[in-house]
Structure formats: C-alpha cells, structure tokens
Amino acid sequence: MFHDKQNQVEVVVANTANEMFKSDENRLHPASLCGRFAEVLKSITPKMKHVKSSSEFDGDSSMAVYEKEAEYDITPRYSFAEFIEREMD
C-alpha cells in the first residue's frame, strides 16, 4: 500500500493502546504504536513524509503554510469512534 510512495501523506493510527502515550510530548515515542508505525513507514517509504492529520489544523494560518511547515508526525486517535468523529467530517 505504501511502497514507492513519496511526498507528504497524513497518517492517523486509531487504537486504544495509544492511551498509554497520551500525555507523552513525543507522539512518535519509539514504544508507542505511532512511533513503531513511523519506523515501518521510514523503512518501506523513505521518500514519503508522514505528517499529522489536517484535522489538527487550527485554521489560524493558510493550509499552504501548514503543509510547508509540517514536521514528521502521526496523529493518534484513542478509539475508532474518535477516528470517525475527527477524521470523517
């Protein structure tokens, strides 16, 4: 699914196990699901930049600025219900 992908892609990991790292400042903590998935993505898609979901965008600046300044990140969702609510508007 991700092989040979490049450029920027928004990634969301929805799983109740994310709760363990909810208060961690590093959303890509190596022991977290998001951190482990980030490592998998790096190994199979080194040209792809995984970034947080645009649902995290606060709207205070243009989307173009958000996309340009986006850092490697993954958005955790703590349940499938939250994923649907936040990502499927």
ZAMARGU-4260 file (C-alpha; in steps of 0.2 Angstrom, whole numbers, plus 5000, padded with zeros to 4 digits):
<rodrens>
0) 5000/5000/5000 | 5014/5012/5004 | 5028/5005/4994 | 5036/5018/4982 | 5025/5032/4989
5) 5033/5049/4991 | 5029/5067/4996 | 5018/5071/5010 | 5004/5060/5017 | 4993/5062/5033
10) 4994/5047/5044 | 4982/5043/5058 | 4983/5027/5070 | 4967/5023/5079 | 4969/5011/5093
15) 4965/5011/5112 | 4983/5007/5115 | 4988/5025/5111 | 4981/5030/5128 | 4997/5024/5136
20) 5006/5038/5127 | 4993/5052/5128 | 5002/5063/5140 | 5019/5060/5131 | 5026/5075/5122
25) 5034/5064/5109 | 5019/5057/5099 | 5032/5046/5090 | 5039/5039/5106 | 5048/5023/5100
30) 5037/5011/5111 | 5021/5019/5105 | 5010/5012/5091 | 5013/5029/5082 | 5032/5028/5084
35) 5033/5010/5078 | 5022/5013/5063 | 5033/5028/5059 | 5048/5017/5059 | 5039/5005/5047
40) 5035/5019/5036 | 5053/5025/5035 | 5059/5008/5031 | 5047/5005/5017 | 5044/5023/5010
45) 5060/5033/5014 | 5054/5047/5001 | 5037/5049/5010 | 5034/5062/5023 | 5021/5056/5036
50) 5013/5071/5044 | 4999/5074/5057 | 4981/5074/5051 | 4974/5091/5044 | 4960/5089/5057
55) 4973/5095/5069 | 4975/5111/5059 | 4969/5126/5069 | 4964/5137/5055 | 4974/5152/5061
60) 4985/5152/5045 | 4984/5146/5027 | 4984/5127/5023 | 4998/5130/5012 | 5009/5136/5027
65) 5003/5121/5037 | 5008/5109/5023 | 5025/5118/5020 | 5030/5118/5039 | 5023/5101/5043
70) 5035/5090/5053 | 5036/5071/5053 | 5022/5066/5064 | 5007/5054/5065 | 4990/5058/5073
75) 4985/5046/5087 | 4966/5043/5089 | 4961/5034/5105 | 4946/5024/5098 | 4938/5020/5082
80) 4924/5031/5087 | 4935/5046/5089 | 4943/5042/5072 | 4927/5043/5064 | 4921/5059/5073
85) 4938/5068/5070 | 4943/5062/5053 | 4927/5058/5043 | 4919/5075/5044
</rodrens>
